[in-house]
Amino acid sequence: MKYLSTRGDATPRRFCDILLEGLAPDGGLYLPEHYPRIDAATLERWRALPYGELAFEILSLYIDDIAPADLRALCRQTYTRAVFGSDAITPLRPLEAGVLVQALSNGPTLAFKDMAMQLLGALFEYELARRGERLNILGATSGDTGSAAEYAMRGKHGVQVFMLSPHGRMSRFQQAQMYSLQDANIHNLAIEGVFDDCQDIVKAVGSDLAFKRAHHIGSVNSINWARLLAQVVYYFAGWFQATSASARGGERISFAVPSGNFGNVCAGHVARMMGLPIERLIVATNENDVLDEFFRSGRYRVRAAAETHETSSPSMDIGKASNFERFVCDLLGRDTARTRALFGTELARAGGFALDAATHARCASAFGFASGRSTHADRVATIRDTWQRHGDLIDPHTADGLKVARELRRPDETVVVLETALPAKFAVTIVEAIGREPPRPAALEGLEYLPRRCRVLPASADAVKAEILASEGLGGAAAAGDAARA
């Protein structure tokens, strides 16, 4: 399998090259040259597989430069009961007629990002050891990506993590999860701005090819294809659980996905392109409704920092959906010149673009997308109602997804709502909704009171580059020590 850029760089690359690279040299995102198609017989064979084996089957369609035995071992070692709490890994639970919730947040950091990040950490360590190289991971987080990446990469040989987060804009729990880590290879950088400022810095550093190559810069954000690919697996796992043995093929199964950066739902798009019979992909936004506006109108209008709302579902407080470019490239029939114009020139000049009516209509007709929006009042009401009627406590982001799922579900449709985090991460909103603190794992009691390691920086790519340069003496010495011990 070869990988090409959404913006036209046709230099063929294999999986392990883009694993360590992040953005393409022309600033685009990598896509496989084609999506492998799954027939009905293969789908039925996969139905009975344990999660780790299912992950291997799907990933092996896209990865041909890792030995199959090694890839299978990495998948098996990653997706275990010990790490994710159950053999199902992403169990479904019924909520009400026509609505199920897929539990994706039982990993180490209590968020769905663990589903991909745990595998990504294993893949990074494997490939860096094979090459005898090191990697400086540069990432941006609005809340959950950062902790998931740091817990997956902590102590990994040859890897340093520089994680950018919007200063003061995450929940206390989210901040504590990241900033309390004392591992020498973890560097938390709080940026004076919003998430999009953090993401812009990551892209700016990644676009400086000389710096990127000299200092081995990689990415763990969902702009990294490997992370998005790992997320494809749980759509298959969810669909298998949602379709009963007695009526296989008869149900109309859709997924409602809380989304800000479009990575999570883009994985569903890939699964659907592979032939998984997903009826619809329902995008749920909060007040930062860039994606809902697009799917309703065809207009993609990015929000400046001043227009980006600080909400009670902070991981979705995003004004520019970085993964959206992948879907638009597919929507345009892989017209990379047009994609480059939309996300390069037009986005820079006008802050957005609008598609013609016929092209926009294909979002729903050909690709199954629908969308809706949720507010703080909606979140609180949904959390309270779900707790009172079902005894099921959900976090604010999952509440956004559930609110929109209830609003848009058709009579003949079963909607799987993707859980994005556990309620413990957002205690303030949970207390507002139900009048009590959410439970948390015993191991995380008192997390907010641990010592913290974090540097506050201006929203400047140069400032972040300086942090990377300042750490390289220590990073190089650590890498040399690892090599000597090996």
N, C-alpha and C positions, 0 to 999 in steps of 0.2 A: 504494500500500500504506500502510495506517495501522497505528499501533502503540498498544497498550493496556497498562496495568499489570496484573500478576498479582494486585494487591490491590484492583482495582476502579476506579481512576481512569480514566474513559472519555474523557477529553479527547483527541481524535484528534491524533496527532503523526506527522510524516513522518520519514523516515530521518535526514536531516541535523540535525533537531532532537534526536533521541535520541543521535546520534553524539557530540554535544558535551555531553550532559546526564548520562549514566550512569544513576543510580537515578531512578525516577519520583518525583514529589513526595510520594506517599503511602508511600514506602519500598519499593515493590515493584520488580520487574524487568520490563522491556519484553518483550512478545511481539508478533509480527505478528498482525493480526486473523484471519488464516488462513495455513495452509501451502500454497503452490502445489503442485499435483500434477503429476508428470511421467509422461507416457505412454511406452509401449514404443518408439514411433517416435522420440520426442525423446531417449530414453536411448541408442538406437543412433546417432543423429546426433552426440550429444555424445562418444561413445566415441573418435572419431578426433581430437578437438580437442586442440591444445596446452594445457598447464595454464593459461596466462594467458587463453586464450579460454574455457576451461571456467569459470574463475573469473568472467569477465564474464557468461556465460550464466546462471549461478546467481545472482550478485549482482543482476543486472538484474531478476530476478523480485521482489526485495524493495526495490529502490532506484529510485524514479521521479522523484526531485527532483535528480538529477545527469544532465546531458546524456549520452546513450548514448556518443557519441564520446569524451567526457571520461572516463567510467567505463572504457571499453575501454582507453584509453591508460594510465590508472592501473594497471589489471591487467597489461597487457603490460609496463610499465616495472618493476613489482614482481617478477614471477615470471620471472626470467632465469637462464640458466646461470651468468652472472657472480656472481650473489648466492647461488644454491643448488647450484651445482656440477654440474648435469646438466640436460639438456633435459626429462627426465621430472619434475624438481623433487622428487617424492616416490617414488623408485623402489622397487619390491618386490624382495626377494631370498628365494629358497627357503631354508628352514632344515632341515626334515625333513618326512616324509610328513604332509600335512594342515596344516602350519604355515608361514606366510610372515611376514616382517618388513617393515613399511613404513617406509622411512627418512624421517624428518621433521626430522632434526637437522643438516642440512648448511648451515644459514644462518649468519649472522655470529656468533651466540652459542652455536652448537652445541646448540640445544634446539628442541623443536617449537613453542615460543611464537613463534619468528621467522616461522612460516608465516602467522600472522595479524597480528603486530605490524608487520611491514614494510609491509603494506597499510594498516594503521591510521595509521601515520605519514604516508603519502602522502595519505590521506583527510583527516586533520586539517589538514595544511598547505593542501590545496586549498580546504577549506570555510572556514577562517579567513581566507585571502586573499580569497575571494569576498565574505565578510561585512565584511572590514576589522576583525576582532576578534582578541583574544588568548585564551589558555586556560592555566589552571594545572591540570596533570594531577596527580591524587592517586591513588597506587596502593599496593597491598600485595603483597609477594612472599614466597614461602617458598623461593625460590631462582632460578627461571628466568624468571619474568615480568619481574622487575626489570631484568635485563640486556637482555632482548629489547626491552623498552619503551625503555630508555635509548639503546640503539644505534639504534633506529628513530627516536627523536625528537631525538637530539643535533644541535644546530645548526639545527633547524627554526625558521623564522620564526614569531613569535607564540606559541611554546609554551615553557612551563617544566614540568619534571617534578619532583615531590616523591615519592620512592619510599621506602616504609616496609618495613623488613625486621626479622626477629627477631634481636636482638643475639646474636652468637656461635653461631647455630644453622644457618648455611649452611656448605657446604664451603668450604675455603680458596680454591679456584678460583672458586666462585660469588661470594664476597665480593670477590675481586680484580677480577673482570670488572666489577662495578658500581662499587666504591669508587675504582678507578684512573682513572675518567673525569674529565677536567679541564674539560669544557665548562661554560660559565657558566650554561647553562639546565638543568643537571642537579644535583639536590639529593638526596643520600642521607641518610636518617634511620634510624638503627638504634634500634629500640624495645626497651626492657627488658621483654621478655615473649616470647610465642610468636606464631606467624603469626596466630592468631585474634584476638589483641589488636590487631595491625596492621589486620586486616580490619574489626574493630569500629570502630576510629578512622576509617577511610575512610568507613564507613557513617554514623557519627555526624556527621562534617563534611558529608557529602552530604545528610543529613537536616535540617541547619540551612539552610533555604531562603534566608534573608536573607543569610547568609555566602556560601553557594554562588553566588547570583546576583551579589552585589556583587563577588566576587573570581573569577568565571568558573571554577568548579571543574568539571573533567571527570574521566573515569575511563578507564583502559586495562585494568583487570581484566576477567575474563570476565563480570562483571555488565554490561559494555558489550556490547550486542547486536551491534555491528559486528564486534567481535573474534570472537565466537562464530560469526557468519555466515561469516566468512572461513575458519574451520576446517571448515565443512561441505564445502568443496570437496575436501579430500583424502580424504574418505570415498568420494566419487564416483570420484576418480582411482584410489584403491586397489581399489575394486570392479571397475573396468574392467580393470585389470591382472591381477586375480586370476581373472577369468572368461576362459577361453581362447577364441580365435576358433573352435575346432573344436567347442566344446560350450557355446555361449552359452546362458545361462538354465538349464543343467542342474545347476550347482554350488550348494551351500548355503554361502554366504559369511557368516561372522561376524567380528566385530572384538573383540579383547581389548584393553582400554584401562586402563592404570594411571591411577588417579583418586583425588584427594583432595578437590578443590573442585567436582567434577562438571562443569566447563566443557568439557573435551575430549570426554567421552562424551555430554554434552548435544548437542554438534554432531552426533554420530552419530544421536541421537534425532531431530533435525530432519531429517537426510538420510532417515532411514527414514520419517518422517511425509510427506515429499515423494514417496515411492514408490520410493526406492532399495531393491532387494530384499535387504536385510540380514536374515539369518536370526535372529541374536542379537547383542546388545550385552553383552559380558562385562566387568563392572566388577571390576578388581583393586585391592585396597587393601593397605597395609602393616599394621603393628600398630595404627595409628590407623584402626580398622575401622568407623567410623560408617556408611558406605555398605553394606558387606557385612552388617552387622547389620540394616540396614533391609530389604535385598532378601531376606534369609533369614527375617526375622520380621515385617516390617511396622512395626517400632518404629524411630522416628528419635530418637536420643538424642544431643544435642550433648555434647562433652567440654569440661570446664573446662581452663584452662591446666595445672593440676596433673595432669590425667589425660592430657594430650597427650604421647605418647612422642617422644623425640628418637631418630630412627632413621637407618639408613644409606641410606634413600631419602628425604632431607629435604624434597624438594619436595612430598611427600604427607603431611607431618606437620601435618595439619589436623583440627581437631575439630568444625568446623561447615562444611558444604558449601554455600557461598553460592549456587551456581547451581542447587542442587537444587530450589529453589522453582519454577523454570520447568517442570520435569518434573512435579512434583506438581500444578501448576495444570492441565496437560494431562491427567494421570491422573484428576483430579476433574471432567473435562469442562468446563474453564474456569469452574468455580464460584469466582469471585474472592472472594466473601464467606467461603467456607470456607477458601480459601487464606490470606486475611488473618487469619482466626482462628488457623489452625495456626501460621503463621510470625510472627505478632504476639503476640497475647495468650497463647496456649498455650505457645509457645516461651519467652517471657519468664517465665511463671509456673512452668512445670514443667521447663524445659530440654529439652523434646522432646514428641513425640506418638506415638500409635499408630493405625494405620488398621485398619478392620475387615477380616476375612479375605477377603471377596469383593473389596473394592477392592484389597487387597494382591495377590491372585492375578492381577489384570489386569496387573501389572508384567511378568510373564512371558508370560501368554497373549495380551495385546493389544499389548504394547510390546516384547516380546522380550528383557527384561533377565534376566541371571543374574549371579552374583557369586562371588568367592572372596577368600582372604586369604593373604598371604605374610609371612614373618618374616625376620629378618636371616640366620639359618641357611639358609633357603630361597634367599634372594638369592645368598649366597656359593656355595652348591651349584649353583645354576642357571647362574651366570656361569662357574664352573669347568667344569661339564659341557658347556656350549655351546661353550666355547673348546676343550676337549680333543677333543670329538667332531666339531665342525664348523669349527673355526678361526675362529669368529665371536665377536668380543668385544662384549659388550653392557653397558650401564650398569645400576645397581641398580634403577632404576624400570622399565626395560624388562624386567629379570629378574622383577620382581613380575608383570608382565603375562604373560610367557612361562610362569612357573610355574603360574599360574591357567589359562592356555590349555591347557597339557598336561593339567592335572587335569580340566578340564570338557569338552574337545573330544569330540564324538560321532563315531562311525565314518564317517558320511556327510557330514562337515562339514569345510570348510577354514576355518581361523582365521587372520586377519591380525592380528598383534600390532603395535600402534602403538609405534614407537620414540619415546622421549620426550627423550633426550639422548645425547650421545656419552660414552664412558667417561672421556675426559680430564677431565671435570668432577668425577669422584669417585674420585680416584687411590687413596685410602686403602683403600677397599673392593675395588678391582680388585687391588691388591697382595696383600691378604688372600686373594683368591680364586685368583689365578694366579701370585703370586710375582714379578710384575714391574710396572713402571709402564706405564700405558696411553700410546699415542702421542698426541701433540697437534700441531695445525698449527704450522708453524714461526713464524708471526706471533705466536703466543701463548706462546712460550717466555719464561720469566722474568716472567710476568704477576704472580705473587704478590709480586714485589720492587719493583713500581712504587710511586711516591708515591700516597697515598690522600686522598680528600676525603670525610669522613663525620662526621655529628654523632650522638652518642648522646643519646636523649631518654627520659623516662619514658613509660609507656603512658598518655598523656593527649591527648585531642582538643584541649584548649586549648594544649598545648605545640606541637602540629603547626600549629594555626592561627597561633600566634605566629611560627613559621618562615615561613609563607606571607606574613604581613604584613610581616615584616622584609625579605623579598626583593623586595617589590613596587616599591620605588623603583628598584632596579637593573633589574627586569623591565620596568617602564614605560619607563625610559630606553632599554633595548635595543630594545623594540618601536618606540619613536619613531625610533631610529636606522635600524632596518630600513625603516620607512615613508619616511624621508627619502631613503635610498639608492634605494628603488624609484622 
